[in-house]
Amino acid sequence: MPIYEYQCESCGHALEALQRLSDPLLVDCPACNKPALKKQISAAGFRLKGGGWYETDFKSGNKKNLAGDASGGASTSSPASAPAAASPAPKAKAAE
């Protein structure tokens, strides 16, 4: 559901309203009660509500970016604690 911004042309009061796309535009100012509200042009804001698609739904392994989760995404370890690059292990000879 989009969040629209309105401003009263009479008193200058500004407000945000959570409305459906099919809802009529607001016209009455809650501050001065005059029919002078005009919808402002702004970046679209919206709220995800209920079940559905979230950022983690289509990611796997360490690619999930969970809020407050330090283990997902970027590595936070320092170079001193990172494991050293190992040389390839010698291949064992197959038994003949």
Stockholm file with secondary structure:
# STOCKHOLM 1.0

chainA/1-96         MPIYEYQCESCGHALEALQRLSDPLLVDCPACNKPALKKQISAAGFRLKGGGWYETDFKSGNKKNLAGDASGGASTSSPASAPAAASPAPKAKAAE
#=GR chainA/1-96 SS CEEEEEEETTTCCEEEEECCTTSCCCCSCTTTCCSCEEECCCCCEECCCSSSCCTTTTCCGGGCCCTTCTTSSSCCCCTTTSCCCCCCCCCCCCCC
#=GC SS_cons        CEEEEEEETTTCCEEEEECCTTSCCCCSCTTTCCSCEEECCCCCEECCCSSSCCTTTTCCGGGCCCTTCTTSSSCCCCTTTSCCCCCCCCCCCCCC
//
